[in-house]
Structures are given as structure tokens and as C-alpha cells.
Amino acid sequence: MTEDSIENYLVVVTTFKPKYNADFYGSDEVDDFYSSAVDSAENDLDTERIYFKLSQQERLQNAIAQLNKKDRLLIEYVYGICPQCLKNKEKKSIRQASLLLGLTEDGAQKKLKSILNKLKKLLQE
């Protein structure tokens, strides 16, 4: 895994939203009926793919939890990821993040590179 692949991993895993069953009820002139989004999009749902994505999210959450607080905040600010729930938040620039954390911009970039390498090792275990 490269540093870029870890960054892509962060983006892909945190933007994944599983498809949920959207049940709906209705009636026509003859009968009441029940339908489901699963019924109409059955071919689009792949249980293995959903399980794999959810598993990746769990692994990422565990890896981020092993970082120290300042590192988690840097990841949160730069990538716009809530470390607890992996939901998207507003992204900040490296400069903004460095100011919030009391780092220089160059120091924040080096620290971010180090954090990505650490996440890479944790995710490969």
C-alpha cells in the first residue's frame, strides 16, 4: 500500500453508505400492496460487497482509535472525517489544521505523512 492508496482508502471507506431497505406501502384501485427497494433493486445489492465495506470501516475506525488525540484531530480536520463514526465533516486546509493544532504548516504536512504511514501499518496487520 502506498501513501496515496491510504488516502484513497480513507476517502472510499468513509463515503460508503450501505443501501437500506426502503419499504413502502400503497394501494391501487383493486388492492393494497407492499413493495421494497430491495425488490426493485435486487441486482444492485451485493451482500458480500456491503459486508466488505462495513468490515473496512471497522478496521479503519480501530486503526484511527490507536492514534493519539492530536493525530486523530489532524486526520479529522484535513480529511473531514469524524474518527468515531467516520461520517463526513467539513474539511480544512493543512494551513487551517496546523493553526488549530499549534503546528507549522510544514510540520503538519510531515505529521500527516507520518500518520498515513502509521495507518498503513495498522491496516496491514
N, C-alpha and C positions, 0 to 999 in steps of 0.2 A: 504494500500500500504506500502510496506517495502522499505528500502533504496535500496536494490538490485533491486526491481521492478522499482523504479525511474530510476536507472542506465540503466536497460534494456529498459525502455520506451524511454530514451534519444537515445539509440543506434537504436532501431527499427524505431522510428519516423523520425530520421534524415537520415537513409539509405534508406527510401522508395522512390522509383522513379515510378510515375504513368506511365502506358503504354499509349503511344500516338499512334494515328492513323498514320500508316506509309503507305501512299498511293503510289502506283507505277503503271506505265503505261508500256505497252509492245505491241508487235504485234507478231502474228504467221503468217503462210503462207496465212491465209484466212482473218483474221480480226485484227483490233487494239482492245486492251482490257484494262480494268481498274480493278484493284483489290486493296484490302486494307488489312492490317494486322488484322484489326477488323473482316473482313470477314473470314479470315483463323483461327483466334484465338478467335472466338466469345464466346466459352465456358469458356475461361480463364479470361474474363473480367467480373468483378462483380462491377457494379456501386455503390452499397451500400458500398462495401469494400473500393473502391477508395475514396468515399466521407468521410468515417470514418477516413481513414488515413490522408487525407488532413485536416480534422477538428482537428485531434490530433496535426498535425504540427502547425496549427494556435494557438491552446491552448498553446502549448509549447513555441512558439515564444512570445506570450503575457506574459507568466509566466517568461521567461528569461528577457524580457524587464523591468520587475518590479524589477530586481536585480540591485544592484549598479554596477558601472563600473568594480571595482576590482573583484567582484564575477563573473560577466559575462566573464571577461578575464580568470579567473581560470577555469571555465567550458569550455571555448573555447580551452585553452591550453591542459587540461587533456583529454577531450573527443574528441578533434579535430572537434569541431562544430562551424561553423560561426553563431553567435547569430542572425544576421539579416536575413539570407537566409536559415539557417540550412543545408548548404552544408558541406560535409566532408572536413576537412583540416588535416594537419599533426598533429598528437598527440605528446604531450610532456610528459615526466615523471613528477611525482609530484615534484621531485627534481629540474628539469629544470624550471617548472612553478613557484615554490617557489622562485627561484633565480631571475626570470624575474619580479616577483611582490614584491620583497623585504621582503619575509616571510621566516621563518624557514620551513624546510620540515615537521616537526611535526605540526607547525601552519597551513600550507597549507592543511594538511590532516584533521585537525579539522575543518577548514573553509569549506572545501569541504563537509564534513559530514553535517555541518550546512546548507550549500546551498542546498544540496539534500533534507533535511527536509523541508526547505522553499519552494522548488519547489513542493514537495509532497503536502503541504498545499494549495499552489496556484492552483495546478491541480485538487484538490478535490473539489474546490469551484464550 
